[in-house]
Amino acid sequence: MQGAIVLNITRYSDTGSIVHLYTAEHGRMQYAIYGNKYKGLLRPLSIIDFTSTRRNNAPAQMGTLSSLSLLYTPQRLTTDIQRQCVAMFIAEVLVSTLRHPMSDQPLYDWLCEVIQHLDQDTEISNLHLHFLLEYATYLGIGIDDTEHPNWFIAPASRNERQHRLRSLTTYYEEHIEDFRPPKSLDVLMEVFD
């Protein structure tokens, strides 16, 4: 068994889907799942424990999830629209930036902490901004606080938050090849309006 964070699920047939996971041991991985056996457990940003099989034990082949158990799922995401939007945004950023199967235990541990903060903190209106600022360091594109000092101060108004979010996503576009701004960006801005 190994732990993983669910990034997203892509349906490719009536009975099959591909689940994209981020694991501490192997980085980003994808696995096939068949039927509806695990679909209720595989929500973005859920933390799971799983086993998988690979045809002929070939690492280049996509594996199939053979068993999984839920370690942690943010409970408040099902009832809180703001938390749902932040979770969608974070998951989209991760899908766009975590592309390689590389081990990174500190990043995995930090992402687990972010997910728990999203679920447990009372105030989350700036969580997505803090996420982008800290995550940039893990990606090797850390943001210089002397060049952008205002980015490190919690925005007080809606306009400040929206401007900061657009600036940060532009920064990611400029520094990460093929970075796609999340589709949930506009929704996130409306929710925190």
C-alpha positions in Angstrom: 0.0 0.0 0.0 1.1 3.5 -0.7 -0.4 6.9 0.0 -1.5 9.3 -2.7 -3.5 12.5 -3.3 -6.2 12.3 -5.9 -5.7 15.0 -8.6 -8.5 14.2 -11.0 -10.4 11.5 -12.8 -10.8 11.3 -16.6 -13.5 9.0 -17.9 -12.5 7.3 -21.2 -15.3 4.7 -21.6 -18.6 3.6 -20.2 -16.9 1.4 -17.6 -13.3 2.8 -17.4 -11.6 5.9 -16.0 -8.1 7.0 -15.5 -7.3 8.4 -12.0 -4.4 10.8 -11.7 -2.6 10.6 -8.4 0.3 12.3 -6.7 2.3 9.9 -4.5 5.3 10.6 -2.2 7.3 7.7 -3.6 6.8 8.1 -7.3 5.4 11.6 -7.9 2.5 11.9 -10.5 1.1 8.5 -11.6 -2.0 7.4 -13.4 -4.0 4.3 -13.0 -7.0 2.7 -14.8 -10.1 1.9 -12.8 -13.0 -0.1 -14.1 -16.7 0.0 -13.0 -18.0 2.2 -10.2 -16.3 0.4 -7.4 -14.1 3.3 -6.2 -15.6 6.4 -7.8 -17.3 7.6 -4.6 -13.9 7.6 -2.9 -11.9 9.3 -5.6 -12.7 12.9 -5.2 -10.0 15.5 -6.0 -7.8 16.2 -3.0 -8.8 13.0 -1.2 -5.9 11.2 0.3 -5.9 7.5 -0.3 -3.9 4.4 0.4 -3.8 2.0 -2.6 -2.3 -1.0 -4.3 -2.0 -1.5 -8.0 -1.0 -4.0 -10.6 1.0 -3.5 -13.8 1.0 -5.8 -16.8 4.2 -7.8 -16.7 5.4 -5.5 -13.9 6.4 -3.0 -16.6 6.8 0.5 -15.1 6.1 2.2 -18.4 2.7 0.6 -18.6 -0.3 2.2 -16.9 -1.3 0.2 -13.8 -4.7 -0.7 -12.6 -5.9 0.1 -9.1 -6.5 -3.2 -7.4 -7.5 -1.9 -3.9 -7.8 1.4 -2.1 -8.8 2.8 1.2 -9.6 6.4 2.1 -7.1 8.0 4.5 -8.5 11.5 4.5 -11.2 13.3 2.6 -12.1 16.9 3.3 -15.6 16.6 4.8 -16.5 20.3 4.4 -16.0 20.3 0.7 -19.4 18.6 0.2 -21.3 21.4 1.9 -19.2 24.6 1.5 -19.1 26.2 -2.0 -16.1 28.3 -1.2 -14.0 25.3 -0.1 -15.2 23.4 -3.2 -14.0 26.2 -5.5 -10.6 26.5 -3.7 -10.2 22.7 -3.9 -11.0 22.7 -7.7 -8.5 25.5 -8.2 -5.7 23.8 -6.2 -6.4 20.5 -8.0 -6.2 22.2 -11.4 -3.0 23.9 -10.6 -1.5 20.6 -9.4 -2.6 18.8 -12.6 -1.1 21.5 -14.7 2.3 21.5 -12.9 2.9 18.0 -11.5 3.9 16.2 -14.6 6.7 13.9 -13.8 7.0 10.6 -11.8 9.5 12.0 -9.3 9.7 11.3 -5.6 9.2 14.4 -3.4 8.2 13.6 0.2 8.4 17.2 1.5 6.0 18.4 -1.3 3.7 15.5 -0.6 3.6 16.2 3.2 3.0 19.9 2.5 0.1 19.2 0.1 -1.5 17.0 2.8 -1.2 19.9 5.2 -2.8 22.3 2.7 -5.7 19.9 2.2 -6.3 19.7 6.0 -6.2 23.5 6.3 -8.7 23.7 3.5 -11.0 21.4 5.4 -10.4 22.7 9.0 -9.5 26.4 9.0 -12.3 28.8 9.6 -11.0 31.5 7.3 -10.0 30.4 3.8 -10.5 33.5 1.7 -6.7 33.8 1.1 -5.8 30.1 1.2 -5.5 29.8 -2.6 -3.1 32.8 -2.6 -0.9 31.4 0.1 -0.9 28.1 -1.7 0.4 29.7 -5.0 3.1 31.6 -3.1 4.4 28.6 -1.2 4.0 26.2 -4.0 6.2 28.3 -6.3 9.1 27.5 -4.0 8.5 23.8 -4.3 8.4 24.2 -8.1 11.8 26.0 -8.1 10.3 29.4 -9.2 10.1 30.9 -5.7 8.7 34.5 -5.7 11.1 37.2 -4.4 9.4 39.1 -1.6 11.6 42.1 -2.3 10.4 42.3 -5.9 6.7 41.6 -5.1 6.3 42.6 -1.4 2.6 43.2 -1.6 2.0 39.6 -2.6 3.0 38.5 0.9 0.5 40.7 2.7 -3.0 39.3 3.1 -5.3 41.2 0.8 -8.1 43.1 2.6 -10.5 43.7 -0.2 -12.1 41.8 -3.0 -10.3 43.9 -5.7 -6.9 43.3 -4.0 -7.6 39.5 -3.8 -8.6 39.4 -7.5 -5.6 41.4 -8.7 -3.2 39.3 -6.6 -4.7 36.1 -8.0 -4.4 37.2 -11.6 -0.9 38.4 -11.0 0.1 35.1 -9.4 -1.4 33.0 -12.2 0.4 35.3 -14.8 3.6 34.6 -12.9 3.1 30.9 -13.1 2.4 31.2 -16.9 5.6 33.1 -17.4 7.8 30.7 -15.4 6.3 27.3 -16.1 6.2 25.9 -19.6 2.7 25.0 -20.8 1.1 26.2 -17.6 -2.7 26.5 -18.2 -4.6 28.9 -16.0 -7.2 27.0 -14.1 -10.7 27.0 -15.6 -12.0 27.5 -12.1 -10.2 30.9 -11.8 -13.2 33.0 -12.7 -15.5 30.9 -10.5 -13.2 31.3 -7.6 -13.2 35.1 -8.1 -16.9 35.2 -8.1 -17.3 33.0 -5.0 -15.1 35.3 -3.0 -16.8 38.4 -4.3 
